[in-house]
Each structure stands twice: as structure tokens, then as C-alpha cells.
Amino acid sequence: MRRFDIGVIGVGYWGRKIVDEYGGIPGVKVRGVADIDEKNLEYCKERYGIEILTPDYHELLEDESIIAVNVCVPNSLHYQVCRDALNAGKHVLVEKPMTLRSDEGKELVEIARKKNLTLSVGHIYRFNNALAEVRRLIRERFFGRLFLMNLYWVNLEPPYPDRDVIVDLAPHYFDIINFLTDIWPARISCTARPFRRKQLEETAYIISELPTGELATAILSWLAPRKTRQIEIVGERRCCVIDAVAQEVTVYESGYLYKLGIERNNTIQTELLHFIKSIGDPLTETMNSGLIGVRTVEMIEKAKLSMTEGRTVDTDIQR
């Protein structure tokens, strides 16, 4: 079995989860981690026995035994860290959003293409068994013609000083639309507000019009008392509600309801396994490619343009 030595850049809350999940994958070793917080490095040393602990991620990039890095730093650093990693010849899995600007994302995709490297984005719901099953049913026209997709992605969070709810949660919304339908929105309308501060939106309402006629709406909020990750699919024959956390799908049909038998999976580990496979096998389709990441950032830019200018915006993006 081929062995993969991995580096993880950024080992705060999410980065630790990534390190933990890599530990359960045969043939994969987290050889080094980088973080500017000494406490995070100490945690990884004591809990996982990581060999290389450094505040400077360039040290991981210079290590020839490390063939790939998982980038888990704050959103504003994604572009710089990914660019440095790709230029150092490392395969990259970066958390969403891929970058804060689509032109930066396109540059990363081009670097990866020229260097024949895998560039994947952490659109984790592509690896969720409940969503995968609904995607299959949509393709088999189980719901008939689709009318509506309504996404509720809400919970209570503190007012983060470095991000807004659109950049943080809308990547899931736009990516899930594309994953389920293979289509990107043609027109987007967005209204959003900050409430506990003067800027950086905390609640957003987004309506996307698909070129095939469906409407996809989203309510995104950090002000809701109860955490909800729910997608409602409305079709001409049947409807369903997906609980994306519990991985449960409830179907509504002719006045009755029933749940689909879905085996819940570890979405993080499934995503990491897919990333590793895409490195070792160039024929593996990257479900969460850099291009998917760029398209998602472009959708976020259009949503923000709609919010700023108070109008519906054409995306000018083909499927």
C-alpha cells in the first residue's frame, strides 16, 4: 500500500478534526502541522504525536516527504497559503470558501493545472449520504419536475470580527444547489443585514433562479436559537425534507410521509479518502474540484452585488 505523508496548516477547531480523521485512514500519516498558536501545536504533539510542529507553514512546504496539505486557516489566508503550497508542488485540500475573490480562485486552478496537482475544496456536503441519495433520486425523476429547493442554514453564533454570514454559509447553499442538480443559478437576489454591529451581515435571504425554471431559496442566519441544517425539495410528484446533520430524508407523497433508509456516513473521513484517492489515481473524478470552488465564490460575489445594489443580478454562468 502506498503511504501518504500529509501536512495540516491551521489546527484550530476544524484543523484538529482533520488531523483526527486522517489518523483513522490506513496508509496516511500527518507528518507535520503548522499554526501560529503554540497551544494548538502542543495539543497536536500530546494527542497525536505529530513529528513536525511549526508556526511557519513554509517549513511543511519545504519538506519533500509531505506530498499534500490540508489548509484550515482563516478564510482571508486561503489564497496565499494555497498559492504557496501549489507552487511548492503540494496537492491541496482547502476548506470553503476556496478564496474570497473568484479571480484568486481561478489563479489557483490554473497553477494546479499547469503543475498537474490535485486542488480540492472542502464542500463537505457532497460527501453526505443523505444528499447523495436525493441527488440520485432527482436524476431518476423520483420527484418529477422540480419546483423549489428551500435551504435553512441557521444557528446562534457570536459576532465574528473577520467574516459575515454570506461568505461563511452561502458556499453550502450554492454548492448544494449545484450538487443536487448539476446547475448553477442564472439570477440571484439577496437581502442581508448586520444586527449586533454596524457591518458584516448576520442574516441573509437569498433567492436563486435556475435556468431550467426552479427557484432555490436560502435563509442563512447566526441569530437563530436552534441549529438547523435542512433542505426542502418540492417536486410535482413528491417532496422531501433533508436533515443534513442527522442524514435523514423524509418523503411526502399523496398525503403520507415516510423516511428513506439511509446509512449515515462520516462525511469528513469520506471527503479525505476521496482527496487521497484523487492524489494516488489521476483518473479519479474530483467531486469537489477547484473549479467547483471558483463557481461557488462567483455566486457569492453575485449575491453580494445584489445586496449592495438592491437588484436581481444575472450570473452569466453556464451550467
SEKOL-911028 format. One record per residue (C-alpha): x, y, z; residue number from 1. Coordinates in nm, 2 decimals. Layout:
BEGIN
px X&py Y&pz Z&resi NUM
...
END
This chain:
BEGIN
px 0.00&py 0.00&pz 0.00&resi 1
px 0.13&py 0.35&pz -0.09&resi 2
px 0.19&py 0.58&pz 0.20&resi 3
px 0.09&py 0.94&pz 0.20&resi 4
px 0.25&py 1.19&pz 0.43&resi 5
px 0.02&py 1.49&pz 0.49&resi 6
px 0.06&py 1.83&pz 0.64&resi 7
px -0.22&py 2.03&pz 0.80&resi 8
px -0.19&py 2.40&pz 0.81&resi 9
px -0.41&py 2.56&pz 1.08&resi 10
px -0.50&py 2.33&pz 1.37&resi 11
px -0.77&py 2.52&pz 1.55&resi 12
px -1.12&py 2.38&pz 1.59&resi 13
px -1.16&py 2.24&pz 1.24&resi 14
px -0.80&py 2.16&pz 1.18&resi 15
px -0.79&py 1.93&pz 1.48&resi 16
px -1.09&py 1.74&pz 1.34&resi 17
px -0.90&py 1.69&pz 1.01&resi 18
px -0.59&py 1.56&pz 1.19&resi 19
px -0.80&py 1.33&pz 1.39&resi 20
px -0.98&py 1.19&pz 1.09&resi 21
px -0.65&py 1.14&pz 0.89&resi 22
px -0.54&py 0.92&pz 1.18&resi 23
px -0.81&py 0.67&pz 1.10&resi 24
px -0.71&py 0.63&pz 0.73&resi 25
px -0.47&py 0.34&pz 0.66&resi 26
px -0.16&py 0.44&pz 0.48&resi 27
px -0.19&py 0.81&pz 0.57&resi 28
px 0.02&py 0.99&pz 0.82&resi 29
px 0.00&py 1.35&pz 0.94&resi 30
px 0.37&py 1.42&pz 0.94&resi 31
px 0.35&py 1.79&pz 1.03&resi 32
px 0.12&py 2.07&pz 1.14&resi 33
px 0.16&py 2.44&pz 1.13&resi 34
px -0.02&py 2.70&pz 1.34&resi 35
px 0.07&py 3.04&pz 1.49&resi 36
px -0.09&py 2.94&pz 1.82&resi 37
px 0.16&py 2.75&pz 2.04&resi 38
px -0.13&py 2.59&pz 2.23&resi 39
px -0.26&py 2.43&pz 1.92&resi 40
px 0.08&py 2.28&pz 1.83&resi 41
px 0.12&py 2.14&pz 2.19&resi 42
px -0.23&py 1.99&pz 2.16&resi 43
px -0.13&py 1.80&pz 1.84&resi 44
px 0.20&py 1.69&pz 1.99&resi 45
px 0.04&py 1.55&pz 2.30&resi 46
px -0.27&py 1.40&pz 2.15&resi 47
px -0.14&py 1.28&pz 1.81&resi 48
px 0.24&py 1.27&pz 1.85&resi 49
px 0.29&py 1.48&pz 1.54&resi 50
px 0.66&py 1.49&pz 1.43&resi 51
px 0.69&py 1.84&pz 1.28&resi 52
px 0.53&py 2.13&pz 1.48&resi 53
px 0.59&py 2.47&pz 1.34&resi 54
px 0.44&py 2.83&pz 1.35&resi 55
px 0.57&py 2.88&pz 0.99&resi 56
px 0.38&py 2.67&pz 0.73&resi 57
px 0.66&py 2.72&pz 0.48&resi 58
px 0.85&py 2.46&pz 0.68&resi 59
px 0.59&py 2.20&pz 0.59&resi 60
px 0.61&py 2.31&pz 0.22&resi 61
px 0.98&py 2.26&pz 0.22&resi 62
px 0.96&py 1.90&pz 0.35&resi 63
px 0.98&py 1.67&pz 0.05&resi 64
px 0.82&py 1.38&pz 0.22&resi 65
px 0.49&py 1.57&pz 0.26&resi 66
px 0.31&py 1.54&pz -0.07&resi 67
px -0.02&py 1.72&pz 0.02&resi 68
px -0.15&py 1.97&pz 0.26&resi 69
px -0.49&py 2.04&pz 0.42&resi 70
px -0.55&py 2.41&pz 0.45&resi 71
px -0.76&py 2.50&pz 0.75&resi 72
px -0.65&py 2.86&pz 0.82&resi 73
px -0.89&py 3.17&pz 0.83&resi 74
px -1.07&py 3.24&pz 0.50&resi 75
px -0.87&py 3.55&pz 0.44&resi 76
px -0.55&py 3.34&pz 0.42&resi 77
px -0.67&py 3.07&pz 0.19&resi 78
px -0.54&py 3.23&pz -0.13&resi 79
px -0.19&py 3.30&pz -0.01&resi 80
px -0.14&py 2.96&pz 0.16&resi 81
px -0.28&py 2.76&pz -0.12&resi 82
px -0.07&py 2.95&pz -0.38&resi 83
px 0.24&py 2.89&pz -0.18&resi 84
px 0.16&py 2.52&pz -0.14&resi 85
px 0.08&py 2.46&pz -0.51&resi 86
px 0.40&py 2.64&pz -0.61&resi 87
px 0.59&py 2.42&pz -0.37&resi 88
px 0.44&py 2.12&pz -0.56&resi 89
px 0.19&py 2.01&pz -0.29&resi 90
px -0.15&py 1.87&pz -0.36&resi 91
px -0.41&py 2.08&pz -0.18&resi 92
px -0.74&py 2.04&pz 0.00&resi 93
px -0.86&py 2.38&pz 0.12&resi 94
px -1.17&py 2.45&pz 0.33&resi 95
px -1.45&py 2.65&pz 0.19&resi 96
px -1.47&py 2.92&pz 0.07&resi 97
px -1.18&py 2.85&pz -0.16&resi 98
px -1.08&py 3.21&pz -0.17&resi 99
px -1.25&py 3.55&pz -0.10&resi 100
px -1.23&py 3.66&pz -0.47&resi 101
px -1.30&py 3.45&pz -0.78&resi 102
px -1.00&py 3.58&pz -0.97&resi 103
px -0.78&py 3.45&pz -0.70&resi 104
px -0.95&py 3.11&pz -0.72&resi 105
px -0.91&py 3.10&pz -1.09&resi 106
px -0.53&py 3.16&pz -1.05&resi 107
px -0.51&py 2.87&pz -0.81&resi 108
px -0.69&py 2.64&pz -1.05&resi 109
px -0.45&py 2.74&pz -1.33&resi 110
px -0.14&py 2.68&pz -1.11&resi 111
px -0.28&py 2.33&pz -1.02&resi 112
px -0.35&py 2.25&pz -1.38&resi 113
px 0.00&py 2.36&pz -1.50&resi 114
px 0.17&py 2.16&pz -1.23&resi 115
px -0.07&py 1.86&pz -1.26&resi 116
px -0.17&py 1.88&pz -0.89&resi 117
px -0.49&py 1.80&pz -0.72&resi 118
px -0.68&py 2.10&pz -0.59&resi 119
px -0.99&py 2.02&pz -0.39&resi 120
px -1.23&py 2.24&pz -0.19&resi 121
px -1.39&py 2.13&pz 0.13&resi 122
px -1.75&py 2.13&pz 0.01&resi 123
px -1.83&py 1.86&pz 0.26&resi 124
px -2.20&py 1.81&pz 0.19&resi 125
px -2.10&py 1.65&pz -0.15&resi 126
px -1.99&py 1.35&pz 0.07&resi 127
px -2.31&py 1.33&pz 0.28&resi 128
px -2.50&py 1.01&pz 0.21&resi 129
px -2.85&py 1.17&pz 0.25&resi 130
px -2.77&py 1.44&pz -0.01&resi 131
px -2.61&py 1.18&pz -0.24&resi 132
px -2.93&py 0.97&pz -0.23&resi 133
px -3.15&py 1.27&pz -0.30&resi 134
px -2.92&py 1.36&pz -0.59&resi 135
px -2.97&py 1.01&pz -0.73&resi 136
px -3.35&py 1.03&pz -0.69&resi 137
px -3.36&py 1.37&pz -0.87&resi 138
px -3.17&py 1.22&pz -1.16&resi 139
px -3.42&py 0.94&pz -1.17&resi 140
px -3.71&py 1.19&pz -1.17&resi 141
px -3.84&py 1.04&pz -0.84&resi 142
px -3.98&py 1.39&pz -0.75&resi 143
px -4.10&py 1.46&pz -1.11&resi 144
px -4.03&py 1.81&pz -1.23&resi 145
px -3.86&py 2.01&pz -0.96&resi 146
px -4.03&py 2.33&pz -0.85&resi 147
px -3.85&py 2.45&pz -0.53&resi 148
px -3.54&py 2.40&pz -0.32&resi 149
px -3.55&py 2.57&pz 0.02&resi 150
px -3.24&py 2.57&pz 0.24&resi 151
px -3.25&py 2.66&pz 0.61&resi 152
px -2.90&py 2.70&pz 0.75&resi 153
px -2.93&py 2.88&pz 1.08&resi 154
px -2.78&py 2.87&pz 1.43&resi 155
px -2.66&py 3.10&pz 1.71&resi 156
px -2.31&py 3.23&pz 1.67&resi 157
px -2.11&py 3.52&pz 1.83&resi 158
px -2.05&py 3.83&pz 1.60&resi 159
px -1.72&py 3.71&pz 1.44&resi 160
px -1.49&py 4.01&pz 1.37&resi 161
px -1.35&py 3.87&pz 1.05&resi 162
px -1.64&py 3.74&pz 0.85&resi 163
px -2.01&py 3.77&pz 0.75&resi 164
px -2.28&py 3.50&pz 0.72&resi 165
px -2.29&py 3.51&pz 0.34&resi 166
px -1.92&py 3.42&pz 0.30&resi 167
px -1.94&py 3.16&pz 0.58&resi 168
px -2.27&py 2.98&pz 0.50&resi 169
px -2.36&py 3.06&pz 0.14&resi 170
px -2.09&py 2.83&pz 0.00&resi 171
px -2.30&py 2.54&pz 0.13&resi 172
px -2.62&py 2.68&pz -0.03&resi 173
px -2.47&py 2.74&pz -0.38&resi 174
px -2.27&py 2.42&pz -0.38&resi 175
px -2.57&py 2.21&pz -0.27&resi 176
px -2.78&py 2.35&pz -0.55&resi 177
px -2.51&py 2.25&pz -0.80&resi 178
px -2.45&py 1.91&pz -0.64&resi 179
px -2.82&py 1.82&pz -0.65&resi 180
px -2.90&py 1.95&pz -1.00&resi 181
px -2.56&py 2.00&pz -1.18&resi 182
px -2.68&py 2.35&pz -1.25&resi 183
px -2.56&py 2.69&pz -1.13&resi 184
px -2.82&py 2.98&pz -1.08&resi 185
px -2.89&py 3.22&pz -1.36&resi 186
px -3.02&py 3.50&pz -1.15&resi 187
px -2.97&py 3.59&pz -0.78&resi 188
px -3.14&py 3.82&pz -0.54&resi 189
px -3.01&py 3.88&pz -0.19&resi 190
px -3.11&py 4.09&pz 0.11&resi 191
px -2.90&py 4.08&pz 0.43&resi 192
px -2.84&py 4.28&pz 0.74&resi 193
px -2.60&py 4.31&pz 1.04&resi 194
px -2.79&py 4.35&pz 1.37&resi 195
px -2.54&py 4.34&pz 1.66&resi 196
px -2.29&py 4.56&pz 1.48&resi 197
px -2.27&py 4.81&pz 1.20&resi 198
px -2.12&py 4.59&pz 0.93&resi 199
px -2.07&py 4.23&pz 0.83&resi 200
px -2.41&py 4.07&pz 0.77&resi 201
px -2.55&py 3.82&pz 1.03&resi 202
px -2.87&py 3.71&pz 0.85&resi 203
px -2.93&py 3.68&pz 0.47&resi 204
px -3.22&py 3.58&pz 0.25&resi 205
px -3.12&py 3.47&pz -0.10&resi 206
px -3.33&py 3.37&pz -0.40&resi 207
px -3.17&py 3.19&pz -0.69&resi 208
px -3.35&py 3.14&pz -1.02&resi 209
px -3.22&py 2.84&pz -1.21&resi 210
px -3.20&py 2.85&pz -1.59&resi 211
px -3.44&py 2.55&pz -1.60&resi 212
px -3.71&py 2.73&pz -1.41&resi 213
px -3.67&py 2.61&pz -1.05&resi 214
px -3.64&py 2.85&pz -0.76&resi 215
px -3.39&py 2.79&pz -0.48&resi 216
px -3.41&py 2.99&pz -0.16&resi 217
px -3.19&py 3.02&pz 0.14&resi 218
px -3.23&py 3.16&pz 0.49&resi 219
px -2.88&py 3.20&pz 0.64&resi 220
px -2.85&py 3.33&pz 1.00&resi 221
px -2.63&py 3.34&pz 1.31&resi 222
px -2.92&py 3.47&pz 1.52&resi 223
px -3.14&py 3.16&pz 1.54&resi 224
px -3.18&py 2.99&pz 1.88&resi 225
px -3.18&py 2.64&pz 1.73&resi 226
px -2.92&py 2.49&pz 1.49&resi 227
px -3.09&py 2.38&pz 1.17&resi 228
px -2.93&py 2.23&pz 0.85&resi 229
px -3.23&py 2.15&pz 0.64&resi 230
px -3.31&py 2.13&pz 0.27&resi 231
px -3.67&py 2.11&pz 0.14&resi 232
px -3.72&py 1.97&pz -0.21&resi 233
px -4.06&py 2.03&pz -0.38&resi 234
px -4.14&py 1.84&pz -0.69&resi 235
px -4.46&py 1.78&pz -0.90&resi 236
px -4.49&py 1.41&pz -0.77&resi 237
px -4.32&py 1.41&pz -0.43&resi 238
px -4.15&py 1.63&pz -0.19&resi 239
px -3.88&py 1.57&pz 0.08&resi 240
px -3.71&py 1.73&pz 0.37&resi 241
px -3.34&py 1.65&pz 0.43&resi 242
px -3.19&py 1.68&pz 0.77&resi 243
px -2.83&py 1.72&pz 0.66&resi 244
px -2.68&py 1.67&pz 1.01&resi 245
px -2.88&py 1.35&pz 1.10&resi 246
px -2.87&py 1.24&pz 0.74&resi 247
px -3.24&py 1.17&pz 0.74&resi 248
px -3.47&py 1.21&pz 0.44&resi 249
px -3.84&py 1.23&pz 0.49&resi 250
px -4.06&py 1.19&pz 0.18&resi 251
px -4.40&py 1.34&pz 0.14&resi 252
px -4.62&py 1.16&pz -0.11&resi 253
px -5.00&py 1.17&pz -0.16&resi 254
px -5.08&py 1.28&pz 0.20&resi 255
px -4.84&py 1.02&pz 0.36&resi 256
px -4.49&py 1.05&pz 0.48&resi 257
px -4.20&py 0.80&pz 0.52&resi 258
px -3.83&py 0.81&pz 0.58&resi 259
px -3.58&py 0.67&pz 0.34&resi 260
px -3.33&py 0.40&pz 0.46&resi 261
px -3.00&py 0.58&pz 0.45&resi 262
px -2.68&py 0.47&pz 0.62&resi 263
px -2.52&py 0.76&pz 0.79&resi 264
px -2.16&py 0.82&pz 0.70&resi 265
px -1.86&py 1.01&pz 0.84&resi 266
px -1.86&py 1.29&pz 0.58&resi 267
px -1.52&py 1.43&pz 0.69&resi 268
px -1.35&py 1.10&pz 0.65&resi 269
px -1.52&py 1.02&pz 0.32&resi 270
px -1.40&py 1.36&pz 0.19&resi 271
px -1.05&py 1.29&pz 0.30&resi 272
px -1.05&py 0.95&pz 0.15&resi 273
px -1.17&py 1.10&pz -0.18&resi 274
px -0.89&py 1.35&pz -0.17&resi 275
px -0.62&py 1.08&pz -0.11&resi 276
px -0.76&py 0.87&pz -0.39&resi 277
px -0.76&py 1.16&pz -0.63&resi 278
px -0.38&py 1.21&pz -0.55&resi 279
px -0.30&py 0.85&pz -0.60&resi 280
px -0.52&py 0.79&pz -0.90&resi 281
px -0.53&py 1.07&pz -1.17&resi 282
px -0.84&py 0.91&pz -1.32&resi 283
px -1.04&py 0.98&pz -1.00&resi 284
px -1.31&py 1.24&pz -1.06&resi 285
px -1.26&py 1.53&pz -0.81&resi 286
px -1.62&py 1.58&pz -0.70&resi 287
px -1.51&py 1.90&pz -0.51&resi 288
px -1.26&py 2.04&pz -0.76&resi 289
px -1.11&py 2.38&pz -0.76&resi 290
px -1.34&py 2.48&pz -1.05&resi 291
px -1.64&py 2.40&pz -0.83&resi 292
px -1.48&py 2.62&pz -0.56&resi 293
px -1.44&py 2.91&pz -0.81&resi 294
px -1.80&py 2.88&pz -0.93&resi 295
px -1.92&py 2.89&pz -0.57&resi 296
px -1.72&py 3.21&pz -0.50&resi 297
px -1.86&py 3.37&pz -0.81&resi 298
px -2.21&py 3.30&pz -0.69&resi 299
px -2.12&py 3.46&pz -0.35&resi 300
px -1.99&py 3.77&pz -0.54&resi 301
px -2.32&py 3.80&pz -0.73&resi 302
px -2.52&py 3.76&pz -0.41&resi 303
px -2.32&py 4.05&pz -0.25&resi 304
px -2.36&py 4.26&pz -0.57&resi 305
px -2.74&py 4.21&pz -0.55&resi 306
px -2.74&py 4.30&pz -0.18&resi 307
px -2.53&py 4.62&pz -0.24&resi 308
px -2.72&py 4.74&pz -0.54&resi 309
px -3.07&py 4.63&pz -0.43&resi 310
px -3.15&py 4.44&pz -0.75&resi 311
px -3.16&py 4.10&pz -0.91&resi 312
px -2.83&py 4.01&pz -1.07&resi 313
px -2.76&py 3.79&pz -1.37&resi 314
px -2.48&py 3.54&pz -1.31&resi 315
px -2.38&py 3.49&pz -1.68&resi 316
px -2.25&py 3.15&pz -1.58&resi 317
px -2.34&py 2.84&pz -1.78&resi 318
px -2.40&py 2.50&pz -1.62&resi 319
END
